[in-house]
């Protein structure tokens, strides 16, 4: 577990050398997914507690499940959309697994979404974790696709917009309009 925490910290601290290592090491596939699962569950728990404080037990349980599932789904969608954009628009060179690994670790700061239930401060912390994960994702994508700064920025932003739209539509169709917006943002945090 210490090794996992160390890797997540290196990713969160925007350690380019770590992203090079993660990009190349196929043994890290499951661990990167585990990071996403942990932060998605944490965000789901934060949403659950917030709804629970509001006296909505049924909505709290459903929010926990949907929030967690959307966080995990967003990870896969963002990785594949980013891969598609980066390799087709800018001729980046990477396999989808490389993006899954770097974006999995880059999602670590989303753990701050666990605190989303705290009035006023929780939303700010969650948004901060989302932005931090987005920045970490930028560094991971740049290493994985070997793109310059502008190409990476366009790739990451376009990928995020696509995921945001897909996530907002899906969660809205499931009847989670407000949660849908939060879940769509949860590509990078809850």
N, CA, C and O of each residue as an XYZ file, in Angstrom:
760
protein
N       0.825     -1.198      0.000
C       0.000      0.000      0.000
C       0.868      1.261      0.000
O       0.504      2.271     -0.602
N       2.010      1.196      0.674
C       2.919      2.355      0.686
C       3.413      2.696     -0.714
O       3.581      3.866     -1.056
N       3.644      1.658     -1.524
C       4.103      1.887     -2.895
C       3.019      2.591     -3.695
O       3.306      3.511     -4.461
N       1.780      2.164     -3.521
C       0.649      2.790     -4.204
C       0.523      4.257     -3.809
O       0.399      5.128     -4.670
N       0.553      4.524     -2.522
C       0.440      5.904     -2.036
C       1.597      6.747     -2.574
O       1.396      7.895     -2.968
N       2.790      6.189     -2.592
C       3.961      6.906     -3.122
C       3.760      7.258     -4.601
O       4.073      8.370     -5.027
N       3.245      6.317     -5.368
C       3.022      6.585     -6.792
C       1.953      7.668     -6.984
O       2.104      8.556     -7.823
N       0.887      7.585     -6.210
C      -0.170      8.593     -6.321
C       0.372      9.972     -5.940
O       0.039     10.971     -6.578
N       1.197     10.022     -4.911
C       1.787     11.307     -4.502
C       2.703     11.854     -5.589
O       2.678     13.049     -5.885
N       3.505     10.986     -6.179
C       4.385     11.449     -7.262
C       3.567     11.987     -8.429
O       3.921     13.004     -9.025
N       2.476     11.305     -8.752
C       1.607     11.775     -9.833
C       0.979     13.121     -9.462
O       0.931     14.037    -10.283
N       0.504     13.231     -8.234
C      -0.133     14.473     -7.780
C       0.850     15.630     -7.738
O       0.470     16.785     -7.927
N       2.113     15.316     -7.490
C       3.140     16.359     -7.455
C       3.687     16.665     -8.850
O       4.672     17.388     -9.001
N       3.027     16.100     -9.866
C       3.334     16.364    -11.276
C       4.744     15.938    -11.662
O       5.414     16.612    -12.445
N       5.181     14.832    -11.117
C       6.502     14.267    -11.367
C       6.530     13.645    -12.771
O       6.025     12.543    -12.984
N       7.124     14.366    -13.713
C       7.170     13.897    -15.100
C       7.876     12.547    -15.223
O       7.502     11.713    -16.048
N       8.883     12.345    -14.406
C       9.601     11.070    -14.438
C       8.666      9.924    -14.055
O       8.737      8.840    -14.634
N       7.794     10.165    -13.083
C       6.830      9.132    -12.709
C       5.910      8.813    -13.887
O       5.643      7.645    -14.171
N       5.430      9.847    -14.567
C       4.526      9.608    -15.694
C       5.217      8.818    -16.804
O       4.574      8.011    -17.475
N       6.509      9.036    -17.007
C       7.259      8.233    -17.974
C       7.287      6.770    -17.544
O       7.104      5.866    -18.360
N       7.518      6.551    -16.243
C       7.541      5.192    -15.707
C       6.174      4.523    -15.850
O       6.086      3.379    -16.296
N       5.122      5.223    -15.478
C       3.772      4.661    -15.533
C       3.355      4.366    -16.971
O       2.705      3.359    -17.249
N       3.736      5.251    -17.868
C       3.408      5.054    -19.284
C       3.995      3.745    -19.790
O       3.347      3.022    -20.547
N       5.201      3.442    -19.383
C       5.917      2.294    -19.924
C       5.655      0.978    -19.188
O       5.908     -0.088    -19.749
N       5.165      1.020    -17.972
C       5.053     -0.180    -17.136
C       3.643     -0.774    -17.183
O       2.746     -0.320    -16.474
N       3.459     -1.791    -18.025
C       2.142     -2.420    -18.156
C       1.721     -3.151    -16.880
O       0.548     -3.491    -16.733
N       2.633     -3.394    -15.977
C       2.289     -4.029    -14.703
C       1.466     -3.096    -13.799
O       0.917     -3.538    -12.790
N       1.383     -1.828    -14.154
C       0.659     -0.852    -13.332
C      -0.800     -0.668    -13.753
O      -1.500      0.179    -13.197
N      -1.265     -1.455    -14.731
C      -2.644     -1.306    -15.206
C      -3.663     -1.447    -14.076
O      -4.518     -0.580    -13.896
N      -3.573     -2.531    -13.321
C      -4.548     -2.779    -12.263
C      -4.424     -1.767    -11.135
O      -5.426     -1.353    -10.552
N      -3.200     -1.371    -10.830
C      -3.009     -0.400     -9.750
C      -3.600      0.962    -10.130
O      -4.208      1.626     -9.291
N      -3.426      1.378    -11.381
C      -4.000      2.650    -11.833
C      -5.524      2.595    -11.748
O      -6.162      3.563    -11.334
N      -6.101      1.471    -12.139
C      -7.546      1.307    -12.025
C      -7.973      1.322    -10.557
O      -9.016      1.882    -10.222
N      -7.181      0.717     -9.692
C      -7.494      0.723     -8.262
C      -7.545      2.150     -7.710
O      -8.407      2.474     -6.892
N      -6.627      2.993     -8.157
C      -6.640      4.402     -7.734
C      -7.968      5.041     -8.130
O      -8.590      5.734     -7.326
N      -8.396      4.810     -9.353
C      -9.657      5.379     -9.840
C     -10.826      4.848     -9.015
O     -11.716      5.610     -8.637
N     -10.827      3.572     -8.739
C     -11.916      2.982     -7.951
C     -11.953      3.590     -6.554
O     -13.022      3.937     -6.053
N     -10.792      3.719     -5.929
C     -10.732      4.282     -4.576
C     -11.240      5.723     -4.552
O     -12.058      6.077     -3.704
N     -10.760      6.552     -5.477
C     -11.195      7.955     -5.454
C     -12.654      8.089     -5.870
O     -13.343      8.995     -5.401
N     -13.135      7.216     -6.733
C     -14.543      7.257     -7.128
C     -15.441      6.848     -5.964
O     -16.491      7.450     -5.740
N     -15.026      5.827     -5.230
C     -15.787      5.427     -4.041
C     -15.752      6.544     -3.004
O     -16.773      6.851     -2.389
N     -14.593      7.147     -2.807
C     -14.483      8.249     -1.841
C     -15.426      9.389     -2.222
O     -16.112      9.948     -1.367
N     -15.453      9.723     -3.492
C     -16.356     10.779     -3.950
C     -17.811     10.359     -3.759
O     -18.656     11.170     -3.381
N     -18.092      9.092     -4.023
C     -19.436      8.581     -3.806
C     -19.832      8.645     -2.341
O     -20.975      8.967     -2.015
N     -18.897      8.341     -1.466
C     -19.160      8.422     -0.027
C     -19.427      9.869      0.378
O     -20.328     10.136      1.172
N     -18.653     10.793     -0.160
C     -18.882     12.208      0.137
C     -20.274     12.651     -0.294
O     -20.963     13.367      0.432
N     -20.677     12.218     -1.477
C     -22.025     12.530     -1.970
C     -23.080     11.864     -1.092
O     -24.099     12.470     -0.762
N     -22.827     10.619     -0.720
C     -23.733      9.862      0.149
C     -23.948     10.584      1.476
O     -25.085     10.765      1.913
N     -22.859     10.994      2.112
C     -22.957     11.673      3.409
C     -23.739     12.985      3.267
O     -24.563     13.313      4.119
N     -23.480     13.721      2.200
C     -24.201     14.971      1.971
C     -25.695     14.744      1.850
O     -26.489     15.479      2.436
N     -26.078     13.737      1.098
C     -27.505     13.425      0.931
C     -28.092     12.886      2.235
O     -29.245     13.165      2.566
N     -27.298     12.120      2.965
C     -27.745     11.550      4.233
C     -28.042     12.656      5.244
O     -29.038     12.594      5.964
N     -27.173     13.670      5.294
C     -27.402     14.811      6.182
C     -28.698     15.529      5.822
O     -29.344     16.135      6.676
N     -29.063     15.452      4.566
C     -30.306     16.063      4.119
C     -31.524     15.198      4.415
O     -32.649     15.561      4.072
N     -31.296     14.057      5.051
C     -32.394     13.171      5.424
C     -32.941     12.339      4.280
O     -34.061     11.833      4.355
N     -32.176     12.198      3.249
C     -32.620     11.470      2.058
C     -31.888     10.139      1.947
O     -30.992     10.013      1.112
N     -32.235      9.143      2.755
C     -31.502      7.888      2.786
C     -31.528      7.153      1.447
O     -30.498      6.659      0.987
N     -32.694      7.082      0.830
C     -32.788      6.405     -0.472
C     -31.959      7.112     -1.528
O     -31.226      6.478     -2.287
N     -32.082      8.441     -1.569
C     -31.313      9.237     -2.531
C     -29.826      9.149     -2.227
O     -29.000      9.187     -3.140
N     -29.480      9.031     -0.949
C     -28.072      8.928     -0.553
C     -27.459      7.635     -1.076
O     -26.345      7.638     -1.601
N     -28.180      6.540     -0.932
C     -27.662      5.247     -1.404
C     -27.537      5.250     -2.924
O     -26.528      4.806     -3.472
N     -28.557      5.747     -3.592
C     -28.517      5.814     -5.049
C     -27.403      6.750     -5.522
O     -26.719      6.454     -6.502
N     -27.219      7.865     -4.836
C     -26.149      8.807     -5.199
C     -24.780      8.160     -5.034
O     -23.891      8.374     -5.858
N     -24.604      7.376     -3.985
C     -23.337      6.666     -3.765
C     -23.038      5.741     -4.940
O     -21.925      5.730     -5.465
N     -24.026      4.978     -5.341
C     -23.832      4.024     -6.439
C     -23.579      4.743     -7.758
O     -22.625      4.425     -8.468
N     -24.428      5.706     -8.084
C     -24.307      6.412     -9.366
C     -23.010      7.213     -9.423
O     -22.301      7.182    -10.428
N     -22.704      7.925     -8.354
C     -21.501      8.749     -8.317
C     -20.244      7.904     -8.496
O     -19.329      8.287     -9.224
N     -20.207      6.761     -7.833
C     -19.056      5.866     -7.956
C     -18.951      5.305     -9.370
O     -17.875      5.309     -9.969
N     -20.068      4.825     -9.897
C     -20.066      4.240    -11.236
C     -19.685      5.262    -12.300
O     -18.926      4.951    -13.217
N     -20.205      6.472    -12.181
C     -19.905      7.515    -13.162
C     -18.423      7.902    -13.105
O     -17.798      8.131    -14.140
N     -17.868      7.972    -11.895
C     -16.446      8.297    -11.765
C     -15.565      7.281    -12.470
O     -14.595      7.649    -13.133
N     -15.897      6.006    -12.330
C     -15.115      4.943    -12.972
C     -15.329      4.968    -14.485
O     -14.376      4.846    -15.255
N     -16.578      5.125    -14.903
C     -16.866      5.174    -16.344
C     -16.174      6.365    -17.003
O     -15.636      6.247    -18.104
N     -16.192      7.508    -16.327
C     -15.539      8.701    -16.878
C     -14.057      8.481    -17.130
O     -13.508      8.985    -18.110
N     -13.417      7.739    -16.258
C     -11.990      7.424    -16.408
C     -11.745      6.715    -17.734
O     -10.856      7.100    -18.493
N     -12.528      5.685    -18.009
C     -12.345      4.931    -19.255
C     -12.693      5.786    -20.468
O     -11.965      5.789    -21.461
N     -13.789      6.498    -20.385
C     -14.197      7.344    -21.512
C     -13.132      8.396    -21.795
O     -12.748      8.604    -22.946
N     -12.652      9.065    -20.735
C     -11.654     10.114    -20.939
C     -10.368      9.561    -21.541
O      -9.780     10.181    -22.428
N      -9.933      8.409    -21.070
C      -8.694      7.820    -21.597
C      -8.834      7.492    -23.085
O      -7.945      7.800    -23.879
N      -9.943      6.870    -23.454
C     -10.103      6.472    -24.851
C     -10.376      7.665    -25.767
O      -9.875      7.711    -26.891
N     -11.165      8.623    -25.294
C     -11.413      9.823    -26.098
C     -10.117     10.612    -26.267
O      -9.816     11.094    -27.359
N      -9.359     10.742    -25.194
C      -8.079     11.462    -25.256
C      -7.111     10.746    -26.188
O      -6.396     11.388    -26.958
N      -7.087      9.433    -26.119
C      -6.234      8.656    -27.030
C      -6.643      8.917    -28.474
O      -5.792      9.166    -29.328
N      -7.928      8.861    -28.743
C      -8.429      9.079    -30.097
C      -8.042     10.472    -30.596
O      -7.522     10.610    -31.703
N      -8.290     11.490    -29.797
C      -7.979     12.868    -30.199
C      -6.473     13.046    -30.399
O      -6.030     13.565    -31.424
N      -5.701     12.612    -29.415
C      -4.250     12.814    -29.480
C      -3.573     12.084    -30.618
O      -2.629     12.600    -31.217
N      -4.047     10.884    -30.922
C      -3.398     10.119    -31.990
C      -3.915     10.499    -33.369
O      -3.186     10.377    -34.354
N      -5.156     10.956    -33.459
C      -5.716     11.297    -34.764
C      -5.508     12.753    -35.148
O      -5.214     13.046    -36.307
N      -5.655     13.664    -34.207
C      -5.479     15.090    -34.523
C      -4.011     15.498    -34.558
O      -3.596     16.299    -35.395
N      -3.233     14.935    -33.636
C      -1.865     15.410    -33.481
C      -0.811     14.333    -33.718
O       0.379     14.564    -33.502
N      -1.241     13.177    -34.154
C      -0.323     12.072    -34.456
C       0.518     11.663    -33.250
O       1.667     11.245    -33.393
N      -0.066     11.788    -32.068
C       0.600     11.302    -30.862
C       0.773      9.803    -30.954
O       0.043      9.119    -31.671
N       1.745      9.303    -30.222
C       2.032      7.877    -30.283
C       1.868      7.271    -28.906
O       2.662      7.517    -27.998
N       0.816      6.469    -28.769
C       0.567      5.786    -27.504
C      -0.483      4.710    -27.719
O      -1.284      4.782    -28.650
N      -0.469      3.739    -26.868
C      -1.521      2.735    -26.806
C      -2.535      3.233    -25.776
O      -2.167      3.986    -24.874
N      -3.793      2.832    -25.889
C      -4.785      3.255    -24.892
C      -4.372      2.917    -23.455
O      -4.656      3.685    -22.537
N      -3.719      1.799    -23.256
C      -3.279      1.398    -21.916
C      -2.349      2.411    -21.275
O      -2.376      2.595    -20.058
N      -1.532      3.065    -22.074
C      -0.624      4.080    -21.538
C      -1.432      5.237    -20.952
O      -1.104      5.750    -19.882
N      -2.481      5.642    -21.651
C      -3.327      6.723    -21.147
C      -4.131      6.266    -19.934
O      -4.334      7.039    -18.997
N      -4.585      5.030    -19.946
C      -5.308      4.515    -18.780
C      -4.417      4.558    -17.538
O      -4.874      4.915    -16.452
N      -3.163      4.199    -17.701
C      -2.248      4.203    -16.539
C      -1.987      5.621    -16.034
O      -2.145      5.891    -14.844
N      -1.593      6.518    -16.920
C      -1.233      7.861    -16.446
C      -2.452      8.614    -15.919
O      -2.349      9.341    -14.932
N      -3.597      8.448    -16.563
C      -4.799      9.141    -16.096
C      -5.348      8.511    -14.822
O      -5.977      9.190    -14.011
N      -5.114      7.230    -14.647
C      -5.520      6.585    -13.397
C      -4.797      7.184    -12.208
O      -5.421      7.536    -11.207
N      -3.501      7.298    -12.315
C      -2.732      7.903    -11.223
C      -3.019      9.391    -11.081
O      -3.057      9.924     -9.972
N      -3.221     10.052    -12.209
C      -3.497     11.491    -12.159
C      -4.803     11.800    -11.436
O      -5.006     12.925    -10.981
N      -5.678     10.827    -11.327
C      -6.966     11.058    -10.665
C      -6.849     11.105     -9.147
O      -7.837     11.398     -8.474
N      -5.694     10.831     -8.594
C      -5.499     10.816     -7.146
C      -6.040     12.016     -6.384
O      -6.676     11.829     -5.347
N      -5.815     13.240     -6.851
C      -6.331     14.404     -6.113
C      -7.856     14.440     -5.977
O      -8.391     15.190     -5.161
N      -8.545     13.636     -6.771
C     -10.002     13.562     -6.631
C     -10.416     13.052     -5.259
O     -11.586     13.162     -4.893
N      -9.494     12.502     -4.500
C      -9.806     12.023     -3.152
C     -10.396     13.142     -2.299
O     -11.133     12.879     -1.349
N     -10.077     14.378     -2.635
C     -10.632     15.518     -1.901
C     -12.153     15.589     -2.012
O     -12.799     16.261     -1.208
N     -12.720     14.917     -2.979
C     -14.169     14.904     -3.135
C     -14.870     14.145     -2.016
O     -16.089     14.237     -1.870
N     -14.125     13.415     -1.245
C     -14.679     12.767     -0.061
C     -15.274     13.811      0.878
O     -16.204     13.521      1.631
N     -14.735     15.018      0.830
C     -15.139     16.086      1.739
C     -16.248     16.968      1.176
O     -16.556     18.009      1.757
N     -16.852     16.576      0.063
C     -17.850     17.400     -0.612
C     -19.064     17.696      0.267
O     -19.769     18.674      0.021
N     -19.317     16.895      1.261
C     -20.486     17.085      2.136
C     -20.322     18.249      3.111
O     -21.311     18.694      3.694
N     -19.114     18.749      3.304
C     -18.881     19.852      4.241
C     -19.452     21.138      3.630
O     -19.057     21.530      2.532
N     -20.364     21.785      4.327
C     -20.967     23.005      3.764
C     -19.899     24.028      3.347
O     -18.924     24.254      4.063
N     -20.099     24.617      2.215
C     -19.236     25.652      1.614
C     -17.844     25.122      1.271
O     -17.463     25.110      0.100
N     -17.107     24.699      2.238
C     -15.721     24.272      2.047
C     -15.605     22.997      1.209
O     -14.680     22.869      0.406
N     -16.532     22.057      1.388
C     -16.462     20.780      0.684
C     -16.487     20.932     -0.823
O     -15.724     20.277     -1.533
N     -17.359     21.790     -1.310
C     -17.437     22.023     -2.743
C     -16.165     22.638     -3.297
O     -15.724     22.301     -4.396
N     -15.584     23.541     -2.527
C     -14.334     24.184     -2.945
C     -13.205     23.162     -2.985
O     -12.426     23.128     -3.938
N     -13.117     22.329     -1.948
C     -12.085     21.296     -1.910
C     -12.262     20.295     -3.047
O     -11.289     19.883     -3.678
N     -13.498     19.911     -3.300
C     -13.781     18.979     -4.384
C     -13.389     19.582     -5.733
O     -12.756     18.920     -6.556
N     -13.763     20.825     -5.948
C     -13.385     21.507     -7.190
C     -11.863     21.622     -7.296
O     -11.295     21.427     -8.370
N     -11.207     21.940     -6.179
C      -9.743     22.011     -6.176
C      -9.109     20.678     -6.553
O      -8.151     20.634     -7.324
N      -9.649     19.594     -6.005
C      -9.158     18.265     -6.362
C      -9.390     17.954     -7.828
O      -8.565     17.311     -8.477
N     -10.524     18.417     -8.345
C     -10.840     18.213     -9.759
C      -9.846     18.942    -10.658
O      -9.339     18.379    -11.628
N      -9.580     20.186    -10.324
C      -8.632     20.977    -11.116
C      -7.227     20.397    -11.016
O      -6.508     20.310    -12.012
N      -6.846     20.003     -9.816
C      -5.522     19.403     -9.597
C      -5.388     18.130    -10.436
O      -4.359     17.912    -11.075
N      -6.435     17.285    -10.432
C      -6.396     16.054    -11.225
C      -6.347     16.361    -12.722
O      -5.708     15.634    -13.483
N      -7.010     17.422    -13.141
C      -6.960     17.829    -14.542
C      -5.544     18.244    -14.929
O      -5.053     17.868    -15.993
N      -4.892     19.013    -14.073
C      -3.511     19.427    -14.334
C      -2.594     18.206    -14.351
O      -1.734     18.084    -15.223
N      -2.778     17.309    -13.391
C      -1.973     16.078    -13.363
C      -2.222     15.267    -14.633
O      -1.299     14.693    -15.211
N      -3.500     15.229    -15.059
C      -3.829     14.529    -16.304
C      -3.110     15.131    -17.498
O      -2.682     14.412    -18.401
N      -2.980     16.453    -17.502
C      -2.253     17.134    -18.579
C      -0.829     16.588    -18.675
O      -0.361     16.254    -19.764
N      -0.143     16.499    -17.536
C       1.240     16.006    -17.539
C       1.306     14.546    -17.963
O       2.214     14.146    -18.691
N       0.343     13.751    -17.508
C       0.305     12.346    -17.894
C       0.066     12.168    -19.383
O       0.731     11.364    -20.035
N      -0.887     12.920    -19.919
C      -1.201     12.837    -21.345
C      -0.014     13.298    -22.180
O       0.301     12.692    -23.205
N       0.637     14.359    -21.747
C       1.792     14.862    -22.491
C       2.885     13.793    -22.585
O       3.483     13.605    -23.644
N       3.138     13.106    -21.490
C       4.146     12.042    -21.501
C       3.693     10.850    -22.334
O       4.474     10.296    -23.108
N       2.438     10.458    -22.179
C       1.956      9.266    -22.870
C       1.906      9.459    -24.381
O       2.286      8.563    -25.135
N       1.445     10.608    -24.822
C       1.280     10.848    -26.256
C       2.473     11.541    -26.904
O       2.533     11.649    -28.129
N       3.418     12.008    -26.102
C       4.603     12.711    -26.618
C       4.206     13.911    -27.474
O       4.686     14.077    -28.596
N       3.328     14.739    -26.929
C       2.862     15.939    -27.626
C       3.497     17.181    -27.022
O       3.987     17.152    -25.893
N       3.486     18.279    -27.785
C       3.965     19.535    -27.216
C       2.868     20.114    -26.312
O       1.779     19.550    -26.212
N       3.155     21.211    -25.677
C       2.242     21.788    -24.688
C       0.894     22.171    -25.299
O      -0.149     21.850    -24.730
N       0.900     22.840    -26.430
C      -0.347     23.272    -27.056
C      -1.185     22.077    -27.496
O      -2.391     22.037    -27.249
N      -0.555     21.110    -28.142
C      -1.279     19.917    -28.576
C      -1.865     19.163    -27.382
O      -2.990     18.669    -27.447
N      -1.105     19.076    -26.303
C      -1.588     18.396    -25.098
C      -2.771     19.145    -24.515
O      -3.766     18.532    -24.129
N      -2.674     20.457    -24.447
C      -3.759     21.270    -23.897
C      -5.047     21.073    -24.698
O      -6.114     20.876    -24.116
N      -4.955     21.125    -26.006
C      -6.127     20.937    -26.861
C      -6.692     19.527    -26.676
O      -7.906     19.350    -26.571
N      -5.821     18.539    -26.637
C      -6.255     17.150    -26.465
C      -6.969     16.946    -25.143
O      -8.034     16.329    -25.099
N      -6.392     17.458    -24.066
C      -6.972     17.278    -22.742
C      -8.309     18.021    -22.632
O      -9.285     17.466    -22.127
N      -8.355     19.251    -23.093
C      -9.586     20.038    -22.985
C     -10.695     19.426    -23.842
O     -11.822     19.280    -23.368
N     -10.399     19.068    -25.083
C     -11.420     18.452    -25.936
C     -11.903     17.131    -25.336
O     -13.100     16.843    -25.336
N     -10.978     16.344    -24.834
C     -11.358     15.081    -24.200
C     -12.255     15.307    -23.001
O     -13.244     14.599    -22.813
N     -11.911     16.294    -22.189
C     -12.704     16.595    -21.003
C     -14.101     17.082    -21.393
O     -15.087     16.692    -20.769
N     -14.191     17.919    -22.408
C     -15.496     18.434    -22.840
C     -16.381     17.284    -23.319
O     -17.563     17.234    -22.980
N     -15.828     16.372    -24.093
C     -16.600     15.219    -24.570
C     -17.105     14.394    -23.383
O     -18.275     14.011    -23.346
N     -16.239     14.124    -22.426
C     -16.638     13.347    -21.249
C     -17.682     14.109    -20.437
O     -18.646     13.514    -19.955
N     -17.504     15.389    -20.286
C     -18.464     16.208    -19.545
C     -19.856     16.083    -20.167
O     -20.842     15.874    -19.460
N     -19.926     16.211    -21.468
C     -21.216     16.149    -22.164
C     -21.838     14.759    -22.026
O     -23.020     14.636    -21.702
N     -21.055     13.726    -22.269
C     -21.562     12.356    -22.152
C     -22.055     12.091    -20.735
O     -23.147     11.557    -20.542
N     -21.258     12.461    -19.755
C     -21.613     12.217    -18.357
C     -22.852     12.996    -17.955
O     -23.719     12.464    -17.262
N     -22.946     14.244    -18.378
C     -24.111     15.065    -18.044
C     -25.377     14.479    -18.651
O     -26.425     14.468    -18.006
N     -25.292     13.998    -19.870
C     -26.459     13.401    -20.526
C     -26.878     12.125    -19.809
O     -28.056     11.942    -19.501
N     -25.932     11.255    -19.545
C     -26.255      9.976    -18.899
C     -26.849     10.186    -17.516
O     -27.880      9.599    -17.188
N     -26.212     11.014    -16.704
C     -26.726     11.206    -15.347
C     -28.053     11.956    -15.351
O     -28.888     11.734    -14.474
N     -28.256     12.831    -16.313
C     -29.545     13.519    -16.419
C     -30.641     12.528    -16.823
O     -31.754     12.588    -16.301
N     -30.329     11.623    -17.745
C     -31.292     10.605    -18.142
C     -31.652      9.688    -16.974
O     -32.765      9.165    -16.903
N     -30.707      9.501    -16.068
C     -30.961      8.674    -14.890
C     -31.667      9.454    -13.788
O     -31.982      8.900    -12.735
N     -31.917     10.741    -14.031
C     -32.641     11.548    -13.056
C     -31.763     12.199    -12.011
O     -32.231     12.541    -10.926
N     -30.497     12.372    -12.329
C     -29.568     13.008    -11.402
C     -29.047     14.294    -12.001
O     -27.842     14.446    -12.199
N     -29.950     15.229    -12.294
C     -29.554     16.489    -12.927
C     -28.431     17.194    -12.209
O     -27.393     17.461    -12.814
N     -28.604     17.508    -10.930
C     -27.572     18.217    -10.163
C     -26.376     17.319     -9.949
O     -25.232     17.761    -10.055
N     -26.638     16.047     -9.644
C     -25.534     15.104     -9.481
C     -24.835     14.905    -10.811
O     -23.627     14.669    -10.861
N     -25.610     15.002    -11.899
C     -25.026     14.828    -13.222
C     -23.932     15.835    -13.490
O     -22.879     15.481    -14.021
N     -24.164     17.088    -13.131
C     -23.145     18.107    -13.330
C     -21.926     17.777    -12.492
O     -20.797     17.836    -12.978
N     -22.151     17.430    -11.231
C     -21.031     17.081    -10.362
C     -20.305     15.850    -10.846
O     -19.077     15.786    -10.789
N     -21.052     14.869    -11.323
C     -20.429     13.644    -11.808
C     -19.686     13.884    -13.107
O     -18.640     13.281    -13.351
N     -20.215     14.754    -13.932
C     -19.515     15.072    -15.164
C     -18.184     15.739    -14.853
O     -17.180     15.495    -15.523
N     -18.190     16.575    -13.839
C     -16.936     17.206    -13.428
C     -16.011     16.192    -12.785
O     -14.813     16.442    -12.651
N     -16.549     15.052    -12.386
C     -15.782     14.088    -11.631
C     -14.771     13.329    -12.449
O     -14.075     12.461    -11.921
N     -14.672     13.637    -13.734
C     -13.542     13.082    -14.459
C     -12.303     13.419    -13.654
O     -11.344     12.650    -13.607
N     -12.339     14.561    -13.034
C     -11.221     15.049    -12.261
C     -11.561     15.189    -10.793
O     -10.677     15.497     -9.994
N     -12.761     14.982    -10.421
C     -13.150     15.069     -9.018
C     -14.645     15.175     -8.888
O     -15.349     15.408     -9.871
N     -15.117     15.010     -7.715
C     -16.540     15.054     -7.455
C     -16.923     16.348     -6.868
O     -18.098     16.572     -6.578
